[in-house]
Amino acid sequence: MGRAAGNRDAWWGLEKNRQAAQVVAAAHEREEYIPFEPVIVAGTDEFLVVDKPPFLPATPNGRIVANTVQERLRRSLGESEIVAVHRLDLLTSGLLLLSRNPATRARYQQLFQNQEITKEYECLTVMPDDWHVGETRDVTLLLDPNPAGRGVKVVETDVSARAAAKNPKFKLARTTVTFLGPVAADIGDVLASSRGGGSGGGATSASIPLHAVGCGCGHCGSSMQVGYWRLQPHTGRTHQLRVTMDWLGYPILGEDTYGREAGAQGPSASAGSAPTYTPQLRLTATALAFVDPVTGERRAYRSARNIAAPADVPTTP
């Protein structure tokens, strides 16, 4: 005998939940623990704002299911309906908005789709030689999201970006970039050297050394003077901020994909050894602000992270 339609739907819903729980439980057994934890910054009945650490994915990506911000929060809070309404790159740290209520989730997702949310990031690079403190530039790039190599590619063209964007393959990326000045930052985990300088288009000047912990120069430790920037994206393209800073000639410290000196980064391990989570990309989502689509209240949140502080320290499970 078959089930009545109503009973069948209820049964199938329970079965899907059971199967999903089995997949996640298996993932917890199989996956290598990623030793960084998200921190809850604020919450309502509708959403959570958390501070995402570097190296911990925001959402499952096929290869990693259990070790994500979304799943860690579901398990710790006992809420299976928590879902991230936007994303941050694996290597990017900072504020992430997650929905708790399926009934209102789409309204928070639409904040990002309709560009009705204000986002602010901070990053560190080598000291620029062609920007003055407080200088702001609006940068519009045309990106190819599916180039042959890693990351995304800037499409250089004599045609205006807006006209060229009619090609559905390419995406416009608009960012307001402000150089805030020099800052003393602990960058002991970052690659030994990087390049900087030059103007738009990726030109660079002579190599500027970045000294690491244990440097033998006799003049420094892990704290160095570097360039401190505020980035305000007006679109939400993959790697938008990272490729913008690289195009300006100042790849973000700890970069593994862009820049002439980019090197291996992120979870890596030699045979028989544990992954090493270093160096840390110095890019942080520092602020989120929006009008709550459910209550109409103005919401504004800021990360407590200090981008000039030492890299995050791995935790134990």
N, C-alpha and C positions, 0 to 999 in steps of 0.2 A: 504493500500500500504506500502511496505517496503522502507527503506531508501537505497539510493545508498551506496556502500561500503565505499567510501571516506567520505561521509556525516555521515554515521553511526559511523565510527571510531572517527570523530571529536566530534560528539554528545556524544559518550560514554566517551571520555576523559573529556569533560566538566562536564558530570554527575558524574564521579568519584571525580573530584575536588570539586563539590558542596556537595557531600555526606561527603567527608573528612572534609570540612569546617564546616558542621553541627555537626559532631562528636566532633571536637575541640571546637566549640562554646559551646556545651553541657558540655564538660569537664571543661571549664572555669567556668561555672555556678555551677558545682557539686563539684569540687575538693577544698580541703582546700589549701589556699595560702601558699606556702613554702617561708619564708621570707628571701631569699638570692638571689642575682642577679649576673649573669655572667658579666665579664668586658672584652671588646674587647681590645686585646693587639696589634694586627696587622691585616692587610687584604690586599688582592689583588682582582682582578676581579674573580679569581678562588677559593679562600679560605679565611677563617677567622681563626685566632688564638685567643682563648678566655681563660680567667682565670676562671675556674669553681669553684664555692664555694662548701663547703661540704653540704651534705643533699639535694642538687638539682640534680636529675638524669640528665644524659647527653642526653638520648633519651627516648621516650615513652616506657613503659614496660607493658602495658595492664592495670595495676591499676592506673598509673599516666600518663596522656597524655599532659595536658596543662602546668603543672608545671615541665618543663624540659628545659635544656639549649637550645636545638634545637628549641622548640616551642616559647620560649621567644624571641629568636633572629628572628625567622620568623615574628612574630608579630611586634616587635619593628622596624625592618628594612623593612618590607613589602616585604619579599622575601620568597616565599613558597617553593623554591627548596633547602634551606639550609638543609644539612644532615651531621651529625657527621660521620667521616670516621674511627674512632676508638672509644673506650669507656674508661671511668674511673669509678671506683666503686662509688656508691652513696656517701660513706663517704670520698672518696679521693678528695682533692682539687688540683687545678693547671691547667696546659696548656692542651687544647683540640683543635684539628684541625677539622674544619668543611668545607665541600665543598659547594660552591655557584653555581657551573656550572655542570649540569648533563652530559654535553658532555665530561668533563675531570675528572669527579669524580673517575672513576675506576683507573685512573693513580695515584691518591693520596692514594686510598685504597691499591694499590699494594705496595706502600712504606712500609706499615706495614706487609702485607702478605709475602713480600720478605725480610723482616728485613733489609730494606735499610734506616731506619730512626734511629737516635740516641736519646734515651730517658734517662733522668736523674731525679731521685727523691731524696727527702730528708725526713728523719723521725727522730723522737725522741723516746727514750726508757729510762728506768732506766740506770744508769751508769754501764757499763760492768766491770767485774773483770778479764776477760781473754783476753782482746784485748789491744794493745798499740796504742797510737795516730798515725794515718797515716797508720795503718795496713789494708791490702786489702786481701780479700779471694774470690776466685771464687767458688760459691756454685751451684751444680747441684743436683736437687731433682727430684724424680719421683712422680707425683701427680695423685691421683685418683679424677677426677673431679665430680664424682657422688657418694659420700659416703652416708651412711645411715643418718648421722647427718648433721649439718650445715657446710657450707664452703666446703673446699677441704681437702683431707687427704694425708699426706706424706706416700708413700709406702716404708717401711723399708725392704730391701732385701740384701742378700749377693751377688747376681748377679749384675753385673755392670748396672748402670742406662741405658746406651745406649742399652745394650742387652735386658733388661727387657722392654724397650720402644717399643719393637716389638709387645707387647700386645696393640692392638688399644684402649683399655679402658684407658690406662695410658698415661700421657703426661709428657715430659721432661720440666723442668723449670730451666733455667740458669740465674744466677744473679751474678754480681760483687758487693761485699759489702765492703765498706770502712768506718772505724770508724774515724770520723773527730776530735773527742775530746769532752771534756765537754763544755756545754753551759748553761748559765742562761736563763731559759725559763719561761714564764708565763703560768702555767698549772693549774690555779685555777679551771678550769671546769672539770678537769680529775678526775677519781675515786680516792678515798682517799688513796688507797694503791695498789701496784702491786708487782709482783715478777720478779727477774732478776738474771742473773748469769749463769754460767755453759757453757758447750761447745755444739757442734753440737749434735742433737738428742733430744733437748728439756729439758736437765737437768737444774735445777734451784738451786740457793743457798738460803740463808735466805731472808726473806721478807725485802724489802727496802721501807721505808715509803715515800709517796709522799703527801706533805701537801697541802691542798686546802685553798681557801679564807676563812677567819674566823677561821683558825687553832688556837687551844688553847695552842700550845706548847710554845708560847712566844718568839720564835726565828725566825719565818719566816712569810712571807705573801704568795702570790701566785707565786712568782718567786723562782724557785728551780734549782739546778744544775742537769742536765740530760745528757744522751748520745746523741750525734749528729752524724748522719750517712748519707752517700751518697749511693744510690742504683742505679745500672745500669742494667736493665733487658735486656737480649738478646733473650728472648722469650716473648710471650704475653699471659700467662696463667691467668685464673681467680684467683684472690687473691694471685698471685705469690709472691709479695713482703711481704704481710702480713704473709703468711704461712712460708716464708723463715726466717723472723725475729723471728717468734715464734719457729721454729725448732732450731735456733741458741741459744734459751734461753732468748731472749729479745723481747717479744711482744711489738708492737708499742703502745705508750701511747694513751688511748682512745679506744683501741681495744674492740670489742664486741663479737667476734667470736672465737678468738684464745687466748691462754694463760690461766693459771689456775685461774687468777683473773678477767677474762673478765666478764663484766656485761652488763646490759641493756644500749643501746645507740641509738641515732638517734631519729627521730620523735616519741614521745610517749606521751600519755596523760591519765589522769584519767578521770572518767566519768564527763562530764560537764565542763572540763577545756581544754585550748588550748594546742597543742603539745609543748613539751620542747625539743629544739634542742641542746642537750648537753649529754655527753661531745663530744668534737670534736676530731676525729682521727688525730693524728699528722703525717700525710703522705701527701706530696705535690709533684705533678709533676712539677719540677722546670725548666726543659729545654727540648726543641725539636730542632733538627737540621737535615737537609736533603737537597739534591739537588733537586730543583724544577723540576718535570718531564715535565713541560710545557715550562719553559724559560731556564732551564739549570743553573739557578743561585743557589748559595749556600745560604740557608736560616738558620738562627739560632735565636731562641727566648728564652727569659728567664723570668720567673715569677718574679714580684716585691714582692711577698709574703715573709714575714719574719716568718719562722716556729717557732721562739722563741717568737713571739708576742702573745698577748692575742687572744683568740678564736674570730672568726668572730661574729659580732654583727648583729642580725636579723634586717631587714628593714621593712618598711610599704609598702603596695601595692600602 
